[in-house]
């Protein structure tokens, strides 16, 4: 079972109904799983770590790419074979007909963010028992991430219409959470020991647009429900704040001073996806007309320590060798700290499927390999330049051989690590200063300087 373990103990009563959970997909889907489990735990259900022990299994699916859909269908099949009582939710849930056709025995199918419907389906499949421990669910809810970092979802849905993407169809238009709601959750997480907040959404820089940027009371003053004001408020909580899924709009300039003075991490996760204006236009990317190299350069002037991560798609329909070379040249000029790359693949229902001049698979493979090799050289140079610098790092794990930590340029799971030999006295969640002694293409090695802060025990 692809099990997801919560970070708290279950309020186990011997007769409490047990639910298994298989969580697939992106951090946004993980947050959905956390909400479902938080709600079930609050009602007295306990999580089962195995198929055998579960009275029913919830499979939270991903439906972004066809390969992810296949993986989700396989996970449903496995849960049915191992347990037999399966409730399907998540992005693939919008294709209920396809799921039913392959697996007519699933108990219920609901779509993304359909928390109420999932919980109702669980009630139907496994009636809830009275449990005197229901009040023991922690105020910050149940989380699947380690105790020291947490994803903070600030909005649902997306107003864009990228031609390769069906997320707006799956999750609907942008719906921002209120300023107070986001901040209350952030404060609860920090009070529970979280040292790093990872801000996620489909388009973090669009936060508040759908609400008309209303004013809100926060911290004894008036703020606007906007990206920059939210970043500033989060930055006042004394923990690391990392911004994911930001687009290079001019108003993003407003968060650079927060990064320069250490309130928000000097890190931007911007999915550029390509550099050729022709390809970006065909992709219908937000901010595709922005002069991204000029913007990067201006940001680095404001905040020299800025680390930018991005993802790119190679082999998009119509991408020529010249377009691809333009992307490589752009990468040479942009010198990004962290880069991920995907080979384009059709997604059922996406407009890009119908575009002419589909790129042959072997050309996609070849461009993928060239991009990765090209960026590896850049990344090695960028990281080598850090040797001798003293950085703040956060500890993820400690064992006999040392500590695995991350710098401000490293988001958990997707970026690199900073390895520290001397882990004496360190524990996950500690933040400390360390001097970089060595570098590879993706990782750094460092010696601790002094411990700067610790979470509450
Ligand atoms: S910005 Fe584009 S790729 Fe991202 S969710 Fe919206 S439509 Fe999809």
Boltz pocket constraint, residues with backbone or C-beta under 6 A from the ligand:
constraints:
  - pocket:
      binder: B
      contacts: [[A, 158], [A, 159], [A, 160], [A, 161], [A, 162], [A, 165], [A, 166], [A, 167], [A, 168], [A, 202], [A, 203], [A, 284], [A, 286]]
      max_distance: 6.0
